[in-house]
């Protein structure tokens, strides 16, 4: 199915994505510079967590921009549309992963509760960050499961 958005829309969205990539490059450089200059291991650890996410975001925006231009040499980023056979094959593992991620969230909640009395809140922060990642995984798997169920 062809995309029905206008050429003007594609130009505008491509420009926005490319601008974000350019602007984010400065932040990446600044984060890397800061991380290298910090002596405190705890502070460096936290900045490095942010830097890893920012690198991944930068790569994703770069792929989106290249995909919007249609010139990245890789498959265009498109909505999942597997064959019915493939959808049936990967639906059950997707459901299992979704169940596991949802169980992970419960375990993280229990662990966060157990950490209530811990004086150093860094551990609690790290559990919260893992919960955010797990929620992201659940959202991805729910999205994928819906599409697989439609195709199976």
DRENMIBA-427172 format. One record per residue (C-alpha): residue number from 0; z, y, x. Coordinates in nm, 2 decimals. Layout:
N
{k = NUM; pz = Z; py = Y; px = X}
...
***
This chain:
152
{k = 0; pz = 0.00; py = 0.00; px = 0.00}
{k = 1; pz = -0.11; py = 0.33; px = 0.15}
{k = 2; pz = 0.14; py = 0.61; px = 0.19}
{k = 3; pz = 0.06; py = 0.88; px = -0.06}
{k = 4; pz = 0.24; py = 1.17; px = 0.12}
{k = 5; pz = 0.02; py = 1.47; px = 0.21}
{k = 6; pz = -0.09; py = 1.54; px = 0.56}
{k = 7; pz = 0.12; py = 1.86; px = 0.54}
{k = 8; pz = 0.43; py = 1.64; px = 0.48}
{k = 9; pz = 0.35; py = 1.42; px = 0.78}
{k = 10; pz = 0.30; py = 1.72; px = 1.00}
{k = 11; pz = 0.63; py = 1.88; px = 0.89}
{k = 12; pz = 0.83; py = 1.55; px = 0.93}
{k = 13; pz = 0.67; py = 1.47; px = 1.26}
{k = 14; pz = 0.75; py = 1.82; px = 1.39}
{k = 15; pz = 1.11; py = 1.79; px = 1.27}
{k = 16; pz = 1.15; py = 1.45; px = 1.44}
{k = 17; pz = 0.99; py = 1.57; px = 1.77}
{k = 18; pz = 1.21; py = 1.88; px = 1.77}
{k = 19; pz = 1.52; py = 1.67; px = 1.72}
{k = 20; pz = 1.42; py = 1.45; px = 2.02}
{k = 21; pz = 1.37; py = 1.76; px = 2.24}
{k = 22; pz = 1.69; py = 1.92; px = 2.14}
{k = 23; pz = 1.89; py = 1.60; px = 2.17}
{k = 24; pz = 1.77; py = 1.55; px = 2.52}
{k = 25; pz = 1.98; py = 1.85; px = 2.63}
{k = 26; pz = 2.29; py = 1.70; px = 2.46}
{k = 27; pz = 2.23; py = 1.36; px = 2.63}
{k = 28; pz = 2.20; py = 1.53; px = 2.97}
{k = 29; pz = 2.52; py = 1.73; px = 2.90}
{k = 30; pz = 2.71; py = 1.43; px = 2.78}
{k = 31; pz = 2.60; py = 1.23; px = 3.09}
{k = 32; pz = 2.70; py = 1.52; px = 3.32}
{k = 33; pz = 3.04; py = 1.55; px = 3.15}
{k = 34; pz = 3.10; py = 1.18; px = 3.16}
{k = 35; pz = 3.03; py = 1.17; px = 3.53}
{k = 36; pz = 3.26; py = 1.46; px = 3.60}
{k = 37; pz = 3.56; py = 1.33; px = 3.41}
{k = 38; pz = 3.82; py = 1.16; px = 3.63}
{k = 39; pz = 4.05; py = 1.04; px = 3.35}
{k = 40; pz = 3.95; py = 0.69; px = 3.26}
{k = 41; pz = 4.05; py = 0.71; px = 2.90}
{k = 42; pz = 3.86; py = 1.03; px = 2.84}
{k = 43; pz = 3.56; py = 0.89; px = 3.02}
{k = 44; pz = 3.58; py = 0.58; px = 2.81}
{k = 45; pz = 3.56; py = 0.78; px = 2.49}
{k = 46; pz = 3.28; py = 1.01; px = 2.61}
{k = 47; pz = 3.09; py = 0.70; px = 2.72}
{k = 48; pz = 3.12; py = 0.55; px = 2.36}
{k = 49; pz = 2.96; py = 0.87; px = 2.23}
{k = 50; pz = 2.69; py = 0.87; px = 2.50}
{k = 51; pz = 2.59; py = 0.51; px = 2.41}
{k = 52; pz = 2.55; py = 0.61; px = 2.04}
{k = 53; pz = 2.36; py = 0.92; px = 2.13}
{k = 54; pz = 2.12; py = 0.72; px = 2.35}
{k = 55; pz = 2.06; py = 0.48; px = 2.07}
{k = 56; pz = 2.01; py = 0.77; px = 1.83}
{k = 57; pz = 1.77; py = 0.94; px = 2.07}
{k = 58; pz = 1.56; py = 0.62; px = 2.10}
{k = 59; pz = 1.55; py = 0.58; px = 1.73}
{k = 60; pz = 1.44; py = 0.94; px = 1.67}
{k = 61; pz = 1.17; py = 0.90; px = 1.95}
{k = 62; pz = 1.05; py = 0.58; px = 1.77}
{k = 63; pz = 1.04; py = 0.75; px = 1.44}
{k = 64; pz = 0.84; py = 1.05; px = 1.58}
{k = 65; pz = 0.60; py = 0.82; px = 1.75}
{k = 66; pz = 0.56; py = 0.61; px = 1.44}
{k = 67; pz = 0.50; py = 0.92; px = 1.23}
{k = 68; pz = 0.23; py = 1.02; px = 1.47}
{k = 69; pz = 0.10; py = 0.67; px = 1.47}
{k = 70; pz = 0.05; py = 0.66; px = 1.85}
{k = 71; pz = 0.34; py = 0.46; px = 1.99}
{k = 72; pz = 0.15; py = 0.14; px = 2.04}
{k = 73; pz = 0.43; py = -0.05; px = 1.86}
{k = 74; pz = 0.43; py = -0.15; px = 1.50}
{k = 75; pz = 0.49; py = 0.14; px = 1.27}
{k = 76; pz = 0.85; py = 0.15; px = 1.13}
{k = 77; pz = 0.80; py = 0.03; px = 0.77}
{k = 78; pz = 1.00; py = -0.10; px = 0.49}
{k = 79; pz = 1.06; py = -0.48; px = 0.53}
{k = 80; pz = 0.80; py = -0.68; px = 0.35}
{k = 81; pz = 0.81; py = -1.04; px = 0.47}
{k = 82; pz = 0.61; py = -1.32; px = 0.32}
{k = 83; pz = 0.78; py = -1.52; px = 0.05}
{k = 84; pz = 0.81; py = -1.81; px = 0.29}
{k = 85; pz = 0.98; py = -1.59; px = 0.56}
{k = 86; pz = 1.20; py = -1.42; px = 0.30}
{k = 87; pz = 1.33; py = -1.77; px = 0.18}
{k = 88; pz = 1.38; py = -1.88; px = 0.54}
{k = 89; pz = 1.60; py = -1.58; px = 0.64}
{k = 90; pz = 1.77; py = -1.50; px = 0.32}
{k = 91; pz = 2.06; py = -1.75; px = 0.37}
{k = 92; pz = 2.14; py = -1.64; px = 0.73}
{k = 93; pz = 2.13; py = -1.28; px = 0.61}
{k = 94; pz = 2.38; py = -1.36; px = 0.33}
{k = 95; pz = 2.60; py = -1.54; px = 0.58}
{k = 96; pz = 2.59; py = -1.24; px = 0.82}
{k = 97; pz = 2.67; py = -1.01; px = 0.53}
{k = 98; pz = 2.97; py = -1.23; px = 0.43}
{k = 99; pz = 3.09; py = -1.23; px = 0.80}
{k = 100; pz = 3.06; py = -0.86; px = 0.83}
{k = 101; pz = 3.25; py = -0.81; px = 0.50}
{k = 102; pz = 3.52; py = -1.05; px = 0.63}
{k = 103; pz = 3.52; py = -0.85; px = 0.96}
{k = 104; pz = 3.60; py = -0.53; px = 0.75}
{k = 105; pz = 3.90; py = -0.71; px = 0.60}
{k = 106; pz = 4.02; py = -0.83; px = 0.94}
{k = 107; pz = 3.99; py = -0.47; px = 1.08}
{k = 108; pz = 4.19; py = -0.33; px = 0.78}
{k = 109; pz = 4.47; py = -0.58; px = 0.85}
{k = 110; pz = 4.46; py = -0.50; px = 1.22}
{k = 111; pz = 4.47; py = -0.13; px = 1.15}
{k = 112; pz = 4.78; py = -0.19; px = 0.93}
{k = 113; pz = 4.94; py = -0.39; px = 1.21}
{k = 114; pz = 4.88; py = -0.10; px = 1.45}
{k = 115; pz = 5.05; py = 0.16; px = 1.23}
{k = 116; pz = 5.36; py = 0.16; px = 1.44}
{k = 117; pz = 5.18; py = 0.18; px = 1.78}
{k = 118; pz = 5.26; py = 0.50; px = 1.96}
{k = 119; pz = 4.92; py = 0.53; px = 2.12}
{k = 120; pz = 4.67; py = 0.61; px = 1.85}
{k = 121; pz = 4.37; py = 0.53; px = 2.07}
{k = 122; pz = 4.38; py = 0.17; px = 1.96}
{k = 123; pz = 4.38; py = 0.28; px = 1.59}
{k = 124; pz = 4.08; py = 0.51; px = 1.66}
{k = 125; pz = 3.89; py = 0.22; px = 1.82}
{k = 126; pz = 3.96; py = 0.00; px = 1.52}
{k = 127; pz = 3.83; py = 0.28; px = 1.29}
{k = 128; pz = 3.52; py = 0.31; px = 1.50}
{k = 129; pz = 3.45; py = -0.06; px = 1.48}
{k = 130; pz = 3.50; py = -0.04; px = 1.10}
{k = 131; pz = 3.24; py = 0.23; px = 1.09}
{k = 132; pz = 3.00; py = 0.01; px = 1.28}
{k = 133; pz = 3.08; py = -0.28; px = 1.05}
{k = 134; pz = 3.01; py = -0.06; px = 0.74}
{k = 135; pz = 2.68; py = 0.03; px = 0.89}
{k = 136; pz = 2.60; py = -0.34; px = 0.95}
{k = 137; pz = 2.69; py = -0.42; px = 0.59}
{k = 138; pz = 2.46; py = -0.14; px = 0.46}
{k = 139; pz = 2.17; py = -0.27; px = 0.67}
{k = 140; pz = 2.23; py = -0.63; px = 0.56}
{k = 141; pz = 2.26; py = -0.53; px = 0.19}
{k = 142; pz = 1.94; py = -0.34; px = 0.22}
{k = 143; pz = 1.77; py = -0.63; px = 0.38}
{k = 144; pz = 1.91; py = -0.89; px = 0.14}
{k = 145; pz = 1.78; py = -0.69; px = -0.16}
{k = 146; pz = 1.43; py = -0.69; px = -0.01}
{k = 147; pz = 1.44; py = -1.06; px = 0.08}
{k = 148; pz = 1.56; py = -1.15; px = -0.27}
{k = 149; pz = 1.27; py = -0.96; px = -0.41}
{k = 150; pz = 1.02; py = -1.14; px = -0.19}
{k = 151; pz = 1.17; py = -1.49; px = -0.20}
***
